[in-house]
């Protein structure tokens, strides 16, 4: 009896020891971070730094040779169109009546007349495009009210309508400037010919072509100037656009009308703009790392009104996101969960405490998420940043955030 008990005790002890050894040899679950496949809005964007600039700059030049009086205006001073005199020019010598100067003055009048005609034609086209954009917006709003289109289409239609309205306003502004150029050229011609009723007996006063702000003064002191000498630069600091230079490989995916989100501009919240132009020619720029890159300028117009950005001025730095694609309902997984597997893509899915490798088909991606076209479903938990310790069937201990 005692011998039987000793054998039973020995067997139990051996089984216990083998169990402890077996448990010790079983690998511990790998601690992993997991994310969830979800359906929601997703966008792809080009993120770059940009710079604001005044859309319509105007450089006031001397229309003819003469003695320029000292310019009292300084950068930042406001001017109010025809009510503001920018500079005065007095006769300096008989050169004002020279035949060559007279012919040049007549040529400037003809060129100014052509510029007015061209500006009027451009304005008619811009007004027509603005009317079409307004009609399209009205139609999209009606369709959206019936639930037959998406909110994204409505936002795009509103952005197009605002951009077209801004373009029409800019075209009308160009007509005013062209007419001012014509009046100035005619005044210079009368001044050179000395016709009765002109200001040749006194001074030629140069009035402001626009209401805005003096940006720069090129010739502050009194001096004898030649025709075409730049005197001042004017502009409206509220009429801004954004210039963003992007890699040429990114510029291929950017199109006029794309939405632009402005962040980190120094004020509260974000601002919105829309792409107006992707310049057709690239240029070479050396990066901070000394690498030559081909860059392309993308021009965007503000949609956010000036009241939301009263302190934003010319040549200010901003950070922008140019949205090249977006959708309201996209099956997506965290970008760090998907990795290359031979010629395709794969991800590890958490199933009953173990990692299960799955082949996946992906679409578009950004820094945070990747579009899932196949292989994963909404609600699947995927392993983020899988290391070399993760393999198909390995036990894992998830860390959820």
Beta strands, then each sheet from edge to edge (+ up, - down):
strand 1: 30-36
strand 2: 38-54
strand 3: 58-61
strand 4: 66-68
strand 5: 78-80
strand 6: 85-90
strand 7: 203-207
strand 8: 211-217
strand 9: 223-225
strand 10: 230-235
strand 11: 240-247
strand 12: 259-263
strand 13: 271-278
strand 14: 283-286
strand 15: 292-302
strand 16: 317-334
strand 17: 339-341
strand 18: 344-351
strand 19: 354-365
strand 20: 369-374
strand 21: 381-384
strand 22: 396-399
sheet 1: 21+ 1- 22-
sheet 2: 14+ 15- 11+ 2- 16+ 12- 13+
sheet 3: 14+ 15- 11+ 2- 16+ 20- 19+ 18- 17+
sheet 4: 3+ 10- 8+ 5-
sheet 5: 7+ 6- 4+ 9-
end
